[in-house]
Structures are given as C-alpha cells and as structure tokens.
Amino acid sequence: MQRLIVNTKAPVRLADYLPGVCPRLGGSGKVFRYAKDKKIKVNGKKCDGNTRLQQGDELTLFLPDELIAAPTDGPLFLSARPNLTVVYQDPQLLIVDKPAGLPVMDEAGQLPDTLINRALLYLYGRGEYLPGKDPEPRLCHRLDTGTSGLVMIARTARCEQAVQNALKKHAITKRYCCVTFGRPKQPEATLHGYLLKDSAKGVVKILSQPRSGAVEITTRYRQIAHSGRLALLEVELVTGRTHQIRAHLASIGCPILGDSKYGNNQANRELKVKYQLLSAQMLQFPVCKEGPLSAVSQKTFTAQKPWFYEQILNQTLK
C-alpha cells in the first residue's frame, strides 16, 4: 500500500492524473479497472476513474510496488519525481508552476529531478509524449532554481518559436511578487539601468550609464504591503535579463530576502530563509489570432500565492 498527496492547480479526473505520477501503471483504462476493483481510494473512500481530484486529496493505492515505483532504466526523465502542478495545457503549450529549489533543467544531463524532466514524465504518463516519436517539449524561458512560479514549455518547434518571438517583442506580460529586505523610498516606480553580465563569476552588475557589453533594462515595481524591515512588491519584468529583478532591486538598496548572491546574508540567516523570496506569479498573452498561440490569445494565467505572501500581509515575517 502507498499513499500519495494530489498536487494539481485545477480539478482533474483520477484517470487523467494518476498515469502522470505513476507512468508504469498504464493508461486511463487501467485506472478505471483498478478503481472498480477497490485497489484505489480517494480520501479513504471508493472512487472510479471519473472522480475529480483536488489539491491535497489523498490517494491510497493497493497495488504492487513495481507499478508505483519510479523506473530505474530508460530515459532519465523516468526517474524524476512525479510532482507537477499544471496550470494550463493544450497540444502546443504547457504552463506549469515550479516550486522553489527545483532546477528547471540540468545542462550536464545527469540530474533526473528537474522541471523539464517532471514535465516529460507527466506527458509520457498521459501517453502524449514518446521519446523518438513525438517532438521533445522544450523550455521557452527559465527561472532560477530558488525562484518559484510560472514556466512555459513548448510542445512543438512552432510553439517554441512563437513564444520566443513574443518574448523578444515584450508582448507577453510577466509579473512577479517578492519580499525585499528594506522598503523602497517610493511605493511605486519604474527603474531603468544597464545590466552587465560577468559569466565567469555567474553574476551581473547594474550600471546607471551605458557601457560596452551592457544591455538596457527596465523593471517596474509596486509595493503591496510592508512588515517591519520587509516589503512585499509586485514586479513587472519589462525586459527579461539574467538576474534582472534580483540585481535591479538590490541596486536601490532593497535586495530580495533569501538571495545569497545580491542580498543581505546576515538577514537571510537571521530570518532562516533558504531561497530568494521571488515568485513568477502572472503571464498575460497578447492577441494571437492564428498560429500555435491562438488558444491562449489574450488569456492570463496565475500561480498559487507563495507562502511568504500571506506572512507579510499578517506580519508574521518581519
């Protein structure tokens, strides 16, 4: 017997959810059969394949361990953890909510549990991705390992190109929320500057004047609330550059709490924050009358509010 806690953004059928987290189990037909034989229960009660699951529901599986355990052979993604919060999906695009601490990918190809591998496992379990046969889904953009929130994954080359084009034109609006150590002097502002990347050290610098190799950046923020020394900000990423929000806010004396590269490490230790308190909360698509993004034309998607959001509002974190 094994218990699993459901992790899903929206209600989903048992027959659609379970194959994604237990790919060895088989397709939806087997889920119906196991449920009928009372080998699957939801919150301790009898169910069937059409039972709608909610975030936090408990599944009890009376099934052989080999059907539930992660595979040890085959493609690396088969060994990823079967936990993926899907916000939206269609045949072209997948939008997921990444937890803090999970890398989006591993350049060396040795780490099994990454966001992209979880996505591949999810689609494989649903019978929507077969290596060598179907196009391999690809990340359209990245979030730092410590940052949580929305990530777009293209399921076709056409979709990847369409998203990249939209991002280059700044046509997709991206908003974040974060907690800064220090409250900005102005409750709302648009920051301009120039970002210079130091690839050798893996950091960036924010300059006030143009310089060879530096790219122009724009970051907007609005203070939502404050708690003692801390401020909760909504941030709009007008230009999308490496570490832009983290470095830009640090340059005005308001580093993100938990940020070990640009932040205040003494405050991070004092408040026992492991990752930067930064979350990609919203994606808003432009008008797309045709093409691979037509299904998300003018749609807005949001992530779950991170744990720190409420703690600033009720001032338990300060």
Disulfide bonds with the S-S distance in Angstrom:
none
